[in-house]
Structures are given as C-alpha cells and as structure tokens.
Amino acid sequence: MMFKLGLTGGIATGKSTISNYLKNEKHLPVLDADETAHAIMEPGEPALTDIADTFGLDVIHSDGTLNRQKLGAIVFNDASKRTQLNQITHPRVFEKMQHTLTELEQQGAKIVVLDIPLLFESNQGMTYDAVCVVATDEANQLQRLMSRNQLNEDEARARMSAQMPLQQKINQADYVINNNGNLQDSYQQVDDMLTDIHKRNGGQ
C-alpha cells in the first residue's frame, strides 16, 4: 500500500526546504506541482498556446518562452485572471502527476510526497493519506518573500493574500512543521512525522 503525503504551506514558509530534505536526505520520491507546471508551459506545449490566447502575446518572450514575471503581475492582482490561468494549467498538471503516481505504485514505492503549493485552493481531484503544512509566522513569511522575490511590502502582501490564510491550512492539516526556528529543529519535526507515517502504514 503506497502512502500519499500531500505537502503544502504558504508562499515563502519554507516548503521547498522541507521538500528538498524529504527528497535528498530521506530519499523519498517527491512529485513537485510547480516543476510539473513549468514542464507543461514549455514552448510547443498546448498550455502555453492557451495562455497566449487568453492573456495576450505580451506574456510571451520573443524566444517563445513564457514571461513569468508579466504573467505573475497580471494574475496575482486579479482573482478572475488567476482563475483563468488555473483552469488552463491545473487539469494538465494533475493529470501528469497522477500518471507518475501510478508508475511509482507499480514500482513498489511505499511513501510518495506530493509537493503542491495550492493543495487546498485547487480542485485537483487527488486524494491523500495525510497532509503536511509547513508554517511560519506572518512576519517571517513577509520578510522571506520580500527578500526572495525582490518585492516591496505591498507586492508581497498581495501574493500572500492571493492564497488561503495559513491558519486555515493548519486547521486542515494532519501534520504541521513549524519552520520558525533553525533548520535542524524543522528536520527533526519531519523525522518525527515520518516515524508516525511508518507506524500508520503498517511499519513499512
């Protein structure tokens, strides 16, 4: 029986750090929704054509690649535009992930991590045996986002408010990784979670 762990969090809460630890140190297969989304928006992919038709050629670079900065500026400030983009990308992303999940199950994987930033916000029709939320306090989240993406405070808050409030995600989680402290503390919380999952999964 393959255990499917959904991994999510808020923007800039440190989810990628936890995801990388699970993949590189715990050697678990991690399916990354963002990486999958990048793959389906490469030149020549139907999703990119649909994006250009919907948002205009301004969001396409002269070399045919997606101008993520311009597209981001549009969708993070307009909920209806964000919904349009999600309708183009989400079904394709989750179809591709579901296909990979089936392959991993056939290969005998015991635990698979599904790294999905918008796990609660998106209607992807996928099921999970448990959901882990990576959390941090708002001040840390805001500072990390401004620093990471070179955004001013208003821009950063717009991106944060485009997502479901972090507390709502925490309320729906089976596991919460508090990422306010040092990395070793966060990793220990992950190790404890995996110990519990192994127990729940019959010690496999």
ZICOR-V801710 format. One record per residue. N is the residue number from 1. RES is the residue in one small letter. PHI is phi in whole degrees, -180 to 180 (NA if undefined). PSI is psi in whole degrees, 0 to 359 (NA if undefined). OMEGA is omega in degrees with one decimal (NA if undefined). Layout:
n=N res=RES phi=PHI psi=PSI omega=OMEGA
n=N res=RES phi=PHI psi=PSI omega=OMEGA
//
This chain:
n=1 res=m phi=NA psi=121 omega=-179.1
n=2 res=m phi=-87 psi=129 omega=-179.0
n=3 res=f phi=-93 psi=123 omega=-179.2
n=4 res=k phi=-103 psi=113 omega=179.8
n=5 res=l phi=-103 psi=115 omega=173.4
n=6 res=g phi=-80 psi=130 omega=-179.8
n=7 res=l phi=-118 psi=125 omega=-179.7
n=8 res=t phi=-148 psi=186 omega=-179.3
n=9 res=g phi=174 psi=196 omega=173.1
n=10 res=g phi=-100 psi=167 omega=177.3
n=11 res=i phi=-60 psi=131 omega=177.1
n=12 res=a phi=65 psi=28 omega=174.6
n=13 res=t phi=-92 psi=354 omega=178.6
n=14 res=g phi=100 psi=20 omega=-178.2
n=15 res=k phi=-61 psi=320 omega=-178.7
n=16 res=s phi=-63 psi=325 omega=177.7
n=17 res=t phi=-63 psi=317 omega=179.0
n=18 res=i phi=-68 psi=319 omega=178.8
n=19 res=s phi=-61 psi=316 omega=179.3
n=20 res=n phi=-65 psi=323 omega=177.7
n=21 res=y phi=-64 psi=316 omega=178.8
n=22 res=l phi=-62 psi=323 omega=-177.2
n=23 res=k phi=-80 psi=312 omega=-170.8
n=24 res=n phi=-88 psi=328 omega=-177.6
n=25 res=e phi=-101 psi=326 omega=-179.0
n=26 res=k phi=-99 psi=353 omega=174.7
n=27 res=h phi=56 psi=41 omega=175.8
n=28 res=l phi=-97 psi=145 omega=174.4
n=29 res=p phi=-68 psi=129 omega=179.6
n=30 res=v phi=-120 psi=121 omega=174.8
n=31 res=l phi=-97 psi=116 omega=-173.2
n=32 res=d phi=-101 psi=115 omega=-178.1
n=33 res=a phi=-64 psi=324 omega=179.4
n=34 res=d phi=-66 psi=317 omega=177.8
n=35 res=e phi=-63 psi=319 omega=178.2
n=36 res=t phi=-64 psi=319 omega=178.7
n=37 res=a phi=-63 psi=320 omega=176.6
n=38 res=h phi=-60 psi=318 omega=-177.2
n=39 res=a phi=-64 psi=322 omega=-177.7
n=40 res=i phi=-80 psi=354 omega=178.8
n=41 res=m phi=-110 psi=20 omega=175.2
n=42 res=e phi=-74 psi=157 omega=176.0
n=43 res=p phi=-54 psi=137 omega=-180.0
n=44 res=g phi=94 psi=346 omega=179.0
n=45 res=e phi=-83 psi=143 omega=-178.9
n=46 res=p phi=-57 psi=326 omega=-178.7
n=47 res=a phi=-61 psi=321 omega=-179.1
n=48 res=l phi=-67 psi=321 omega=176.5
n=49 res=t phi=-61 psi=316 omega=179.7
n=50 res=d phi=-65 psi=322 omega=178.6
n=51 res=i phi=-64 psi=316 omega=179.1
n=52 res=a phi=-63 psi=320 omega=179.1
n=53 res=d phi=-66 psi=325 omega=-175.4
n=54 res=t phi=-83 psi=318 omega=-171.9
n=55 res=f phi=-108 psi=354 omega=177.8
n=56 res=g phi=95 psi=161 omega=-176.4
n=57 res=l phi=-71 psi=350 omega=177.1
n=58 res=d phi=-61 psi=334 omega=-176.8
n=59 res=v phi=-90 psi=8 omega=177.6
n=60 res=i phi=-115 psi=128 omega=176.0
n=61 res=h phi=-67 psi=163 omega=-179.7
n=62 res=s phi=-63 psi=338 omega=178.4
n=63 res=d phi=-88 psi=5 omega=176.2
n=64 res=g phi=92 psi=357 omega=179.2
n=65 res=t phi=-88 psi=162 omega=-178.3
n=66 res=l phi=-75 psi=133 omega=173.1
n=67 res=n phi=-88 psi=90 omega=-173.3
n=68 res=r phi=-64 psi=328 omega=-179.3
n=69 res=q phi=-65 psi=315 omega=-179.8
n=70 res=k phi=-67 psi=318 omega=179.1
n=71 res=l phi=-64 psi=318 omega=178.9
n=72 res=g phi=-60 psi=319 omega=179.9
n=73 res=a phi=-62 psi=327 omega=179.1
n=74 res=i phi=-73 psi=308 omega=-169.1
n=75 res=v phi=-80 psi=334 omega=-179.5
n=76 res=f phi=-77 psi=347 omega=-179.5
n=77 res=n phi=-112 psi=8 omega=-177.6
n=78 res=d phi=-150 psi=107 omega=-175.8
n=79 res=a phi=-61 psi=324 omega=-178.9
n=80 res=s phi=-69 psi=323 omega=177.0
n=81 res=k phi=-67 psi=322 omega=178.8
n=82 res=r phi=-63 psi=319 omega=177.7
n=83 res=t phi=-63 psi=319 omega=178.3
n=84 res=q phi=-60 psi=316 omega=179.6
n=85 res=l phi=-64 psi=316 omega=-179.4
n=86 res=n phi=-62 psi=324 omega=179.0
n=87 res=q phi=-66 psi=332 omega=177.8
n=88 res=i phi=-78 psi=316 omega=-169.4
n=89 res=t phi=-93 psi=319 omega=-171.0
n=90 res=h phi=-58 psi=311 omega=-179.7
n=91 res=p phi=-58 psi=322 omega=-179.3
n=92 res=r phi=-70 psi=320 omega=180.0
n=93 res=v phi=-62 psi=312 omega=-173.6
n=94 res=f phi=-76 psi=333 omega=173.3
n=95 res=e phi=-64 psi=317 omega=179.5
n=96 res=k phi=-66 psi=319 omega=179.5
n=97 res=m phi=-67 psi=321 omega=179.8
n=98 res=q phi=-63 psi=322 omega=178.0
n=99 res=h phi=-63 psi=316 omega=179.0
n=100 res=t phi=-66 psi=322 omega=177.7
n=101 res=l phi=-59 psi=316 omega=179.8
n=102 res=t phi=-61 psi=318 omega=179.1
n=103 res=e phi=-63 psi=316 omega=-179.4
n=104 res=l phi=-64 psi=321 omega=178.7
n=105 res=e phi=-64 psi=320 omega=178.4
n=106 res=q phi=-66 psi=332 omega=179.7
n=107 res=q phi=-84 psi=355 omega=175.9
n=108 res=g phi=90 psi=19 omega=177.8
n=109 res=a phi=-61 psi=138 omega=-177.8
n=110 res=k phi=-92 psi=319 omega=178.5
n=111 res=i phi=-132 psi=132 omega=175.2
n=112 res=v phi=-126 psi=136 omega=178.9
n=113 res=v phi=-101 psi=129 omega=176.8
n=114 res=l phi=-108 psi=101 omega=-176.2
n=115 res=d phi=-86 psi=101 omega=-173.1
n=116 res=i phi=-131 psi=103 omega=-177.4
n=117 res=p phi=-55 psi=319 omega=-177.2
n=118 res=l phi=-104 psi=44 omega=-175.6
n=119 res=l phi=-58 psi=316 omega=-178.6
n=120 res=f phi=-82 psi=329 omega=-176.0
n=121 res=e phi=-78 psi=329 omega=-173.2
n=122 res=s phi=-94 psi=144 omega=178.9
n=123 res=n phi=-97 psi=83 omega=-170.8
n=124 res=q phi=-100 psi=355 omega=176.4
n=125 res=g phi=67 psi=21 omega=178.6
n=126 res=m phi=-102 psi=155 omega=179.3
n=127 res=t phi=-116 psi=152 omega=-177.4
n=128 res=y phi=-131 psi=148 omega=173.9
n=129 res=d phi=-82 psi=335 omega=174.5
n=130 res=a phi=-162 psi=157 omega=178.1
n=131 res=v phi=-125 psi=132 omega=176.8
n=132 res=c phi=-112 psi=130 omega=177.0
n=133 res=v phi=-110 psi=128 omega=174.5
n=134 res=v phi=-93 psi=121 omega=-171.6
n=135 res=a phi=-125 psi=156 omega=172.2
n=136 res=t phi=-152 psi=167 omega=-179.9
n=137 res=d phi=-77 psi=163 omega=-170.8
n=138 res=e phi=-62 psi=321 omega=-178.7
n=139 res=a phi=-63 psi=316 omega=176.9
n=140 res=n phi=-63 psi=315 omega=-178.6
n=141 res=q phi=-60 psi=313 omega=-178.6
n=142 res=l phi=-63 psi=315 omega=-179.2
n=143 res=q phi=-64 psi=316 omega=179.8
n=144 res=r phi=-62 psi=318 omega=-177.6
n=145 res=l phi=-68 psi=317 omega=178.6
n=146 res=m phi=-62 psi=318 omega=-178.8
n=147 res=s phi=-70 psi=314 omega=-174.9
n=148 res=r phi=-67 psi=318 omega=-173.3
n=149 res=n phi=-105 psi=7 omega=-177.4
n=150 res=q phi=51 psi=52 omega=-179.4
n=151 res=l phi=-110 psi=152 omega=170.1
n=152 res=n phi=-82 psi=175 omega=-172.9
n=153 res=e phi=-63 psi=319 omega=-179.7
n=154 res=d phi=-63 psi=317 omega=179.3
n=155 res=e phi=-64 psi=318 omega=-179.3
n=156 res=a phi=-66 psi=318 omega=179.8
n=157 res=r phi=-66 psi=327 omega=177.5
n=158 res=a phi=-62 psi=319 omega=179.6
n=159 res=r phi=-70 psi=321 omega=178.6
n=160 res=m phi=-66 psi=319 omega=-177.1
n=161 res=s phi=-76 psi=348 omega=176.3
n=162 res=a phi=-73 psi=346 omega=-179.9
n=163 res=q phi=-106 psi=162 omega=173.2
n=164 res=m phi=-58 psi=139 omega=177.6
n=165 res=p phi=-53 psi=139 omega=-175.2
n=166 res=l phi=-57 psi=322 omega=-178.1
n=167 res=q phi=-63 psi=325 omega=177.7
n=168 res=q phi=-64 psi=322 omega=178.2
n=169 res=k phi=-67 psi=317 omega=178.7
n=170 res=i phi=-58 psi=319 omega=-178.4
n=171 res=n phi=-63 psi=335 omega=-177.7
n=172 res=q phi=-100 psi=1 omega=-173.9
n=173 res=a phi=-86 psi=151 omega=169.8
n=174 res=d phi=-86 psi=327 omega=178.7
n=175 res=y phi=-134 psi=144 omega=176.1
n=176 res=v phi=-127 psi=126 omega=173.9
n=177 res=i phi=-100 psi=113 omega=178.6
n=178 res=n phi=-82 psi=110 omega=-172.4
n=179 res=n phi=-103 psi=32 omega=178.8
n=180 res=n phi=-85 psi=335 omega=-174.6
n=181 res=g phi=-92 psi=211 omega=179.7
n=182 res=n phi=-85 psi=168 omega=-174.9
n=183 res=l phi=-62 psi=320 omega=-178.6
n=184 res=q phi=-61 psi=323 omega=177.8
n=185 res=d phi=-65 psi=317 omega=178.3
n=186 res=s phi=-64 psi=317 omega=-179.5
n=187 res=y phi=-64 psi=324 omega=178.1
n=188 res=q phi=-64 psi=322 omega=177.2
n=189 res=q phi=-64 psi=322 omega=177.5
n=190 res=v phi=-65 psi=316 omega=178.8
n=191 res=d phi=-59 psi=318 omega=178.9
n=192 res=d phi=-64 psi=320 omega=177.7
n=193 res=m phi=-62 psi=315 omega=-179.3
n=194 res=l phi=-65 psi=323 omega=175.8
n=195 res=t phi=-60 psi=316 omega=179.4
n=196 res=d phi=-66 psi=319 omega=179.6
n=197 res=i phi=-64 psi=318 omega=178.3
n=198 res=h phi=-60 psi=321 omega=177.3
n=199 res=k phi=-65 psi=314 omega=-179.3
n=200 res=r phi=-64 psi=331 omega=-175.9
n=201 res=n phi=-95 psi=25 omega=175.4
n=202 res=g phi=76 psi=23 omega=178.5
n=203 res=g phi=75 psi=14 omega=-178.7
n=204 res=q phi=-78 psi=NA omega=NA
//
